[in-house]
Amino acid sequence: MKLVWSPETALKSYIDTVKLKSCEKFKESGVAELLSSMAAGWNAKFIVECYSHGGPIAASIGLAVAARNTGARHVCIVPDEGTRLHYTKALAEMGVSPPPEIVRGEAETVIKSLDGLDFLVVDCRLRDFARVLKVAKVSTRGAVLACKNAWQRSNFSWFKWNMVLERGTRVVRSVFLPVGMGLDIAYIGSRNGGGGGGASSSAGSSKGTPSRWIKHIDQQSGEEHLFRETSF
């Protein structure tokens, strides 16, 4: 079994997120909608995010909407009690229901206890974000890994997915998107060998692999972006 793309679910989650979220209130314009449509479109069943203290909650809103649409388990890792209280209050004010499970602790330590995740979002402002990616236990059917605030990471110039993931992890394709403060996304293949070969850009797809286009419009700048998604 592997991740299979559903454009209908992706579109529904995108629209639901737009309805719930007022883009003008968040610095992460476009991030919520994009992550929501991706998580729902890939029919994620175990969504995990790492939230940094004082950060915007736009991404969390999108992931919560996706979890509702796919019936997924949604876990948010926070560093301490103060962050948990801030996070919970912010989501409640936005009318997010049901809220995600909130787990306190160091992201690297907590992520080791979570098995079978298929959609992971980490904040590159976290000091140990690369270690979180390395120790994440992804589902046998594959996973989508996303780094938000990618432009703010100290190792931006040399960051490579095959350098931060566990040896032997099969990156089917990866792409950097200029959304919010930058989104770096990797698609991890299923363990049964299904899907494409090595890492490649989302600008193209392998011969014989069906692809679909998603249109995303930045609500602040009005810019229109087209992304091609291929199942693996």
N, C-alpha and C positions, 0 to 999 in steps of 0.2 A: 504494500500500500504506500502511496506517496501523495504529496500535496498536489491538489488539482485546482486550477483556477476557475472561479465562478464569477463572470462579469456582472450577473444580476445581483448577487449578494454584495459585491463590491460597490455597485452603484447605490443600492439601498442604504448601505452603511455610510457612504459619502453624504448622501442627502440628509440622513438622520443627524449626522454630525453638524452639517451646515445649519440645520434648524435649531439645534441645541446651543450652538456656540456663537457668540458675537465676536467676529474676527478682530474688530477694532480694539478689543480689550486685551489682546494678547500679542506678545512680541513674536511668538512662533506662528505667524500667519501662514496658513497652508499646511503646516505640519500635522495638525489634528486630522484634517480631512484626508490627507494622503495616507497616513498610517492606518486610519480607520478603514479606508477602502482596501488597503493591502491586506490587513489582518483578516478582514471579513472575506475578501475575495479568495484568499488561500484557505479559507475555512479553518482558521486556527482554533485549536481546542484548549491550548494552554499558553496564555499570554503572560509574559513577565516583563516588568519595567523597573528600572532603577531611578529613583527620584532624588535629586540633590536639593539641599536646603535652600529655600527661598526661590526656587526656580518656577517658571510658568507651568501651568497645569494643562495647557492646550493638548499636549500629546496624550495625557491621561484621559481626557474627555473623549478623544477619538478612539482610544483603545477600549474604553468602557462601552462605548456604543457598539464597537465591533464584537466585543464579548457577548453583549446582549443579543446580537443578531446571529451569532454562531453557537450560542450556548456554551461558551468557553469559560474555563477557570481563568480569572484575571488576578494576578498577584503584583503588588507594588512593594518594592523594598525601600525603606526609608532608614536614615542613619540613627535617628534618636526620637525621643518622645515629643520634643518641641516641633520637629518636622512633621511628625504624624498628625499632631493637632492642627497645624497650619494646612496640611494637605487635605485632611478630612473636612475642615471648615470650607476651604475653597471649592471642593467638589460639591458639597451640600448647597452652597450658594448658587452654583450653576445648575442645580437640579439633577445631578447625575445619580441615577438609581437603577439597579443596585450598585453600591460602591464596590471597588475591588477589595480583595483581602490585603491587609497591610501587615507587613512583617518588618520588625525593627532589627537592625544589626548591620554589620559591615557587609557590603554588597557581595564581595568575593566569598565570604563565609556562608552567607545565606544561599547564594546561587548553587553551591555544592549540594545542598539538601533538596533541591528541586529537580526532579527527574522527568524527562519526556517533554520539555517545553518545545513549542514549534513556532513561537514568535517572541523575540526578545528585543527590547529597546533599552539601550544604555546611553547615559549622558556623558559625553566626552570631557565634561568639566570634572568628572570624578577622577580622583588621582589614580585609582586602580582599575579604570574601565577596561584596559586591555587584559588584565588578569581575569576580570569577570567573563569576558568573551572566551578566554582560554579554558576555563573550568566549567562552562555551561554544559549541562547534559541535555542534548537535543533529542528530539523524537526520532525513532527509527524511520519514520516516513519523510524526514527532512525538516528543514526549518528556515525561517527568514530572520536574519540578524540585522538590526538597524542601529547605527550610531548617530544620535542627534547632536547638534552644536559641534559638528565636525571641524568647522573652521577654527574653533577655539582650543583644539587639542595641541599640545606642545610638539608632538611628533607628526604634525600634519604632512610635512614634506616627504617623509619616508614611510608613512603608514601603508602596510600591505596586509590584506586579510590572511594570506598564508603564513605571515610572520607572527600573528597574534592568536591564531586558532590552534587547537591541539593537532599534533602531527597525524596525518592520515585523513583529516577532515576534507571532504570533497566539495570544493566551492564550484558550483555549476556556473554561476555568473555573478558579477558584482557591478554596482553602478553608483556614481556620486551624483546627487541631485542638489541644485542650488536653491533649496527650499528652506525657509527659516534661516538658521545659522549653519546650514549645510547638513544634508543627510547622506550618510555612507551606508549602503545596503548590500548585503551578501545573501545569496540563495544557496543553502546547503542541501546537497542531494540526499535521497533516501539511501539507507544502508543496503538495500537489495540491488543496488546498481542501476536503478532506473534513472532516466534523465540524461542531460548532456554531459560533455566531457569536462575539460578544465575550465578555469575562470574565463569569462568573456564579458564584453560590454553588452548592455541591454539594447544597444543601438541596432543589433541584428539578432537573428536566430538561426539555429542549425537547420539544415535542409530537411524538409518534411515535418518540422515541428510547428504546430499551429500557433499563431500569435494574435493578440488583440491589443488595441490601442486604448489608452485611458487619457482623457483630456482633463487637465487641471488648470484652473484659473486662479492666480494669486489675487486675493480680495483687496489687497492694498495697492499693488502696482498695476493691476489689470493685465499682467503678462499671462500669456497662454502657453502651457507646456504640454507636449504630447509624450507619453511614455508607452513603450511597447512591452507587454507582459507575455511571456511564453511559459507554458506548463513544463514541468520537468519530472 
